[in-house]
Amino acid sequence: MPVVTRFAPSPTGSLHLGSARTALFNWLFARHHQGTFLLRIEDTDRERSTEESIQAIFKGLQWLGLDWDGEVIFQFSRANLHAAAARRLVEEGKAYYCYATPEELESMRAEAKKKAQPPRYNGLWRDRDPASAPAGVSPVIRLKVPQQGATQVLDLVQGSVTVNNAQLDDMVLLRSDGTPTYMLSVVVDDHDAGITHVIRGDDHLTNTFRQLQLYNALGWTAPRFAHIPLIHGADGAKLSKRHGAVDIGSYRDLGYLPEAMNNYLLRLGWGHGDDEIIPRDQAIAWFDIDHVGQAPARFDRARLDHLNAHYMRLLPDDALCEQLAAFLPSALDATQRRRLDRALPSLKQRAKTLVDLAENASPFLQDAPLSYSQEAQEVLRLSGAPLEQAFAFLETAEWAPEALEAGLRQVAEQGGEAFGKIASPLRWALTGCRVSPGIFEVLEILGRAESLQRVRTALAFQERK
């Protein structure tokens, strides 16, 4: 049977890391088996579902390169099919109309609380004649859950998990206003779409017992289930906003590449020996559920930074410039682009994110006079003779890296100074920064005229003592 997976987010917020990993695992499993990957928007919560969230989900998946097959399925549009399934079960005697009043339901909850038990429906209308229903009460439809035996999930990650049916009450399928519940909608939609494998977070495991009972009642074959552990923060607690950014859009805006994020999410709970760098084609070839672990994965921002730096260095410079454009204040003119092209091979060796890279590139994209920070101004005020001597040499120097290096080292030697006494203030003068590519490389990137103008501006700070 061809593999069919699905990603089914609720559009009540942005695409979070955990949901993105779930989407990735479903996508990889389908692509590995030459199957189908579907996208279903579970928008039945009309009060909380928003168009903004739907678009954020689309944008996040597209950024990650997780393309889906066919049209997007919107769950709310299928509500009449969900309701029809519930009514069929009533006709077959597998579900029933429940006329319990709010007061009766509250009494059941109070009784369970008194016994330190979870709130459960006590089957009040399970075998009663609807003819005895009280006036003015709109009924719900409940599933007749087996009261004996057990329900077993043969999970592809968690193994065999069993619950006694006595622990599960008769769940609501159709609310009193005629709207279907999540449990019913999911089962009907997965069946109609031919879903063969449901890969989702292990927080859904308890739902699976109920959904299997519903599959059995409807006479349908259930898909295989794989419940993957949740992602935790470095402190071992469930990942949340207190651990930092948790949605995919934030990481895109922080300057991470989709290749790095995919590689990182893949390694959160799945492994292939000691392999860490796993590009897309290799991930498709290797991915299968049997390599998903049972322990929660821990989010490690430093590891993500390492992967992102790796993928940035792998990108051809032209492609990296295209990615970088979104993080620059404006479009580049010809001079700026030429400087960036020269600086990029060195700059990308020092950057972890595109934001870092844009910040490091900033000195090369400005024209003199630079706007120096307070720290830079203080260094330049105290730079004294070494910076003056460097400027005097640069005015007549041959503008080639080897000649510049030999000449500046000779200037330092003649002045009885260590080379750093010249290099440090010169770096501040040329870039306004403490760290940059090699000083001779900076001079070559900027060119003679721009370099001299920047040093001339820097020397003016000495006159302000």
C-alpha positions in Angstrom: 0.0 0.0 0.0 1.4 3.4 -0.9 2.4 5.5 2.0 0.2 8.6 2.8 1.1 10.9 5.6 -0.3 14.2 6.7 0.6 17.3 8.7 -2.5 18.7 10.4 -1.9 21.9 12.4 -4.5 24.0 14.1 -4.3 27.6 12.8 -4.4 29.2 16.2 -0.8 30.5 16.3 2.5 30.4 14.4 4.3 27.3 13.2 6.3 26.2 16.3 9.5 24.2 16.3 7.8 21.1 17.5 5.1 21.3 14.8 7.8 22.0 12.2 9.7 18.9 13.3 6.4 16.9 13.0 5.9 18.2 9.5 9.5 17.4 8.6 9.2 13.8 9.8 6.0 13.2 7.9 7.4 14.8 4.8 10.6 12.8 4.9 8.8 9.5 5.7 6.5 10.1 2.6 9.4 11.1 0.3 11.5 8.2 1.5 8.8 5.7 0.6 7.8 7.6 -2.6 4.5 8.3 -1.0 2.2 11.3 -0.6 2.4 14.1 2.0 -0.9 16.0 2.6 -1.5 19.3 4.5 -4.8 19.6 6.4 -5.7 22.8 8.3 -7.7 21.8 11.4 -9.7 25.0 11.6 -12.8 23.7 13.4 -12.1 26.0 16.4 -13.7 29.0 14.6 -13.1 31.4 17.5 -9.3 30.9 17.7 -8.5 30.0 14.0 -7.2 33.0 12.1 -6.1 33.7 8.5 -2.9 35.2 9.8 -2.0 31.8 11.4 -2.9 29.9 8.3 -0.6 32.1 6.2 2.2 31.8 8.9 1.9 28.0 8.6 2.1 28.1 4.8 5.0 30.5 4.9 6.9 28.4 7.4 6.5 25.2 5.5 7.5 26.9 2.2 10.6 28.4 3.9 11.6 24.9 5.1 10.9 23.5 1.6 8.3 21.1 2.8 6.0 20.9 -0.3 2.7 19.1 0.1 0.8 17.1 -2.5 -2.5 18.2 -3.9 -4.7 21.0 -2.5 -4.8 22.0 1.2 -7.6 20.4 3.1 -9.6 22.7 5.4 -11.3 20.6 8.1 -14.2 22.9 8.7 -15.4 22.6 5.2 -16.0 18.9 5.8 -18.1 19.3 8.9 -21.2 17.8 7.2 -19.3 14.6 6.5 -18.1 14.3 10.1 -21.7 14.8 11.3 -23.0 12.2 8.9 -20.5 9.6 10.3 -21.8 10.3 13.8 -25.4 9.9 12.8 -24.6 6.6 11.0 -23.2 5.3 14.3 -26.4 6.2 16.1 -28.4 4.3 13.4 -26.2 1.3 13.9 -26.6 1.4 17.7 -22.9 2.2 18.2 -23.6 5.7 19.4 -26.5 7.4 21.1 -28.1 10.7 21.9 -27.3 12.0 25.3 -29.6 14.5 27.0 -27.6 15.1 30.2 -28.2 18.6 31.5 -25.4 20.9 32.4 -26.3 20.4 36.1 -26.1 16.6 35.7 -22.7 16.9 34.1 -21.5 19.1 36.8 -22.7 16.7 39.4 -20.7 13.9 37.7 -17.6 16.1 37.7 -18.0 16.9 41.4 -18.5 13.2 42.3 -15.3 12.2 40.4 -13.4 15.0 42.1 -14.6 13.8 45.5 -13.1 10.4 44.7 -9.9 11.9 43.4 -10.7 10.6 39.9 -10.6 12.3 36.5 -13.9 13.7 35.4 -15.9 11.1 33.5 -19.3 10.8 32.0 -21.2 8.0 33.8 -23.2 6.6 30.9 -26.5 8.2 32.1 -28.1 8.1 28.6 -26.3 5.1 27.2 -29.2 2.7 27.5 -32.1 5.0 28.1 -35.0 5.6 25.6 -34.7 9.0 23.9 -38.5 9.2 24.3 -37.9 10.0 28.0 -35.7 13.0 27.1 -36.4 16.2 29.0 -37.9 19.1 27.1 -35.7 21.9 25.8 -32.4 20.0 26.0 -30.4 19.7 22.7 -28.6 16.3 22.8 -25.1 15.5 22.0 -24.1 12.3 20.3 -21.8 10.0 22.3 -19.9 6.9 21.2 -20.7 3.6 23.0 -17.2 2.8 24.2 -16.6 -0.9 25.0 -16.8 -1.3 28.8 -14.8 -4.5 29.0 -11.3 -5.5 27.8 -8.6 -3.1 26.7 -7.5 -1.0 23.7 -4.0 -1.5 22.5 -1.8 0.8 20.4 1.1 -0.9 18.5 3.1 2.3 18.2 6.0 2.5 15.8 8.0 4.6 18.3 6.5 3.8 21.8 5.9 0.1 21.2 2.9 -1.6 22.6 0.8 0.6 24.9 -2.5 -0.6 26.4 -5.3 1.1 28.3 -8.3 -0.6 30.0 -11.5 0.4 28.4 -13.0 1.0 31.8 -10.8 4.1 32.0 -12.4 5.6 28.9 -15.9 7.1 29.0 -18.4 7.6 26.2 -16.8 10.5 24.3 -18.9 13.2 22.6 -18.8 12.9 18.8 -21.3 15.7 17.9 -22.0 18.7 20.1 -25.5 19.9 20.9 -25.2 22.6 18.3 -24.4 19.9 15.6 -20.7 20.6 15.3 -18.3 17.7 15.3 -15.6 17.2 17.9 -11.9 17.0 17.2 -11.8 13.2 17.7 -14.5 12.5 15.2 -13.2 15.0 12.6 -9.7 13.6 12.7 -10.8 10.0 12.2 -13.1 10.8 9.3 -10.6 13.0 7.6 -7.7 10.6 8.0 -9.9 7.7 6.6 -11.2 9.7 3.7 -7.7 10.9 2.7 -6.3 7.3 2.9 -3.8 8.2 5.6 -1.6 5.1 6.2 0.7 6.6 8.9 0.0 9.2 11.6 3.3 10.7 12.9 2.7 13.2 15.7 3.8 14.3 19.1 3.5 11.8 22.0 1.1 14.3 23.7 -1.5 12.8 21.4 -1.0 9.2 22.6 -4.1 9.3 24.9 -6.2 10.6 21.9 -5.2 7.5 19.9 -6.9 5.1 22.2 -10.2 6.9 21.7 -9.6 7.3 17.9 -8.9 3.5 17.6 -12.3 2.8 19.3 -13.9 5.1 16.8 -12.2 3.4 13.8 -13.5 0.1 15.1 -17.0 1.4 15.5 -17.0 2.8 12.0 -15.6 -0.5 10.6 -12.5 1.2 9.1 -8.9 0.2 9.1 -6.8 2.4 11.3 -3.5 3.9 10.1 -0.2 3.0 11.8 0.7 5.4 14.6 4.1 6.8 15.5 4.2 9.2 18.6 7.4 11.1 18.7 8.7 12.6 22.0 8.3 16.3 22.6 11.2 18.8 22.4 12.5 20.0 25.7 14.6 23.0 26.6 18.2 22.7 27.8 16.8 22.6 31.4 14.7 19.5 30.6 11.4 21.3 30.7 8.9 21.3 27.8 10.0 23.8 25.3 8.3 27.1 25.7 8.7 30.9 25.2 10.9 31.2 28.3 13.5 29.2 26.4 13.7 31.8 23.7 12.1 31.9 20.2 9.9 28.8 19.6 8.3 29.5 16.2 9.9 29.0 12.8 9.3 32.5 11.6 11.4 33.9 14.4 14.4 31.8 13.4 14.0 32.9 9.8 14.0 36.5 11.0 17.1 35.8 13.2 19.1 34.9 10.1 19.0 31.1 10.1 19.0 29.2 6.8 16.3 26.6 6.1 18.9 24.0 5.3 20.4 24.4 8.8 17.0 24.4 10.4 15.9 21.2 8.6 19.2 19.5 9.5 18.8 20.6 13.1 15.1 19.5 13.5 15.9 16.2 11.8 18.5 15.4 14.6 16.1 16.3 17.4 15.0 12.8 18.3 16.3 11.0 15.1 19.7 9.8 14.4 21.9 7.9 11.8 24.9 6.8 13.7 27.3 9.7 14.4 26.3 11.7 11.3 25.5 15.3 12.2 25.6 17.1 8.8 22.8 15.5 6.8 21.7 17.4 3.6 18.2 17.0 2.2 18.8 14.2 -0.3 20.7 12.2 2.3 17.9 12.7 4.8 15.3 11.4 2.4 17.4 8.3 1.6 18.1 7.5 5.3 14.9 8.6 7.1 12.7 6.0 8.7 10.6 5.7 11.9 12.7 3.0 13.4 15.5 5.5 14.1 13.3 7.8 16.2 14.2 7.6 19.9 11.8 7.4 22.8 13.5 10.0 24.9 12.6 13.7 24.6 15.0 15.7 22.5 16.7 18.8 24.0 16.9 22.1 22.1 20.5 23.4 21.9 20.8 26.8 20.4 24.6 26.5 20.2 24.3 23.4 18.0 21.9 25.2 15.7 24.4 28.0 15.4 27.1 25.6 14.5 25.0 24.0 11.8 23.9 27.3 10.4 27.5 28.5 10.2 28.4 25.4 8.3 25.6 25.8 5.8 26.4 29.5 5.3 30.0 28.5 4.4 28.8 25.9 2.0 26.6 28.4 0.0 28.2 29.9 -3.1 28.8 33.6 -2.5 26.2 34.7 -5.0 23.5 32.6 -3.3 24.7 33.9 0.1 24.4 37.5 -1.1 20.8 36.8 -2.2 20.0 35.5 1.2 21.8 38.4 2.9 19.8 41.0 1.0 16.8 40.8 3.3 19.0 41.7 6.3 20.6 44.8 4.7 19.1 48.2 5.2 18.9 48.9 1.4 19.8 47.6 -2.0 23.5 47.7 -2.8 25.0 49.9 -5.4 27.9 48.7 -7.6 30.6 49.9 -5.2 29.0 48.2 -2.2 28.4 45.0 -4.1 32.0 44.9 -5.2 33.3 45.4 -1.7 30.8 42.8 -0.4 31.9 40.3 -3.0 35.6 40.8 -1.9 34.8 40.6 1.8 32.3 37.7 1.8 34.8 34.8 1.7 36.4 36.0 4.9 33.2 37.4 6.6 31.3 34.2 6.3 34.0 32.3 8.2 33.2 34.4 11.3 29.4 34.6 11.1 26.9 32.2 12.8 23.7 33.8 11.2 22.8 36.1 8.4 22.2 38.8 11.0 25.8 38.3 12.2 27.0 38.5 8.6 25.0 41.6 7.8 26.5 43.3 10.9 30.0 42.2 10.0 29.5 43.4 6.5 28.2 46.8 7.5 31.7 48.6 7.6 32.2 47.6 4.0 28.9 48.9 2.8 29.3 52.4 4.2 31.2 55.4 2.8 33.5 57.7 4.8 33.1 59.3 7.1 32.1 56.3 9.3 29.9 56.8 12.3 32.2 55.7 15.2 30.9 54.3 18.4 31.9 55.8 21.8 34.3 52.9 22.2 35.9 53.4 18.8 36.3 57.1 19.4 38.1 56.5 22.7 40.5 54.1 21.0 41.2 56.6 18.2 41.8 59.5 20.7 44.5 57.4 22.3 46.0 56.0 19.1 48.7 58.6 18.9 51.8 58.3 16.6 51.2 54.7 15.4 48.0 55.7 13.5 49.7 58.8 12.1 52.7 56.7 10.9 50.4 54.2 9.3 48.6 57.0 7.5 51.8 58.5 6.2 52.9 55.1 4.8 49.5 54.4 3.2 49.4 57.7 1.3 52.2 56.5 -1.0 52.1 52.7 -0.6 51.7 50.2 -3.4 48.2 48.9 -2.9 48.7 45.2 -2.8 48.3 42.9 0.2 52.0 41.8 0.3 53.3 45.3 -0.1 50.9 46.7 2.5 51.8 44.0 5.0 55.6 44.4 4.5 55.4 48.2 4.7 53.2 48.4 7.8 55.3 45.9 9.6 58.4 47.9 8.8 56.7 51.1 10.1 56.0 49.3 13.4 59.6 48.1 13.6 61.1 51.5 12.9 58.9 53.0 15.6 60.0 50.4 18.1 56.4 49.1 18.5 54.8 45.7 18.3 52.7 45.4 15.1 49.5 45.3 17.1 50.1 48.9 18.2 49.5 49.9 14.6 47.1 47.2 13.5 44.6 47.7 16.3 43.9 51.5 15.9 44.1 51.0 12.1 41.4 48.3 12.3 39.2 50.6 14.4 39.8 53.5 11.9 38.9 51.4 8.9 35.9 49.4 10.2 34.8 51.0 13.5 35.0 47.5 15.0 37.2 45.5 17.3 37.1 42.4 15.0 37.2 42.2 11.2 38.9 40.3 8.5 42.7 40.6 8.3 43.8 44.3 8.2 45.6 43.9 4.9 42.5 42.2 3.4 40.4 45.1 4.7 42.6 47.6 3.0 42.4 45.8 -0.3 38.6 45.5 -0.1 38.1 49.2 0.6 40.7 50.4 -1.8 43.1 53.3 -1.5 40.8 56.3 -1.6 38.2 55.0 0.8 40.9 53.6 3.2 42.7 56.9 3.3 39.5 58.9 3.8 38.6 56.7 6.8 42.0 57.0 8.4 42.0 60.7 7.8 38.6 61.0 9.6 39.8 58.8 12.5 42.9 61.0 13.0 40.7 64.0 13.5 39.6 62.5 16.8 43.1 63.0 18.1 42.7 66.7 17.7 39.7 66.6 20.1 41.6 65.7 23.3 
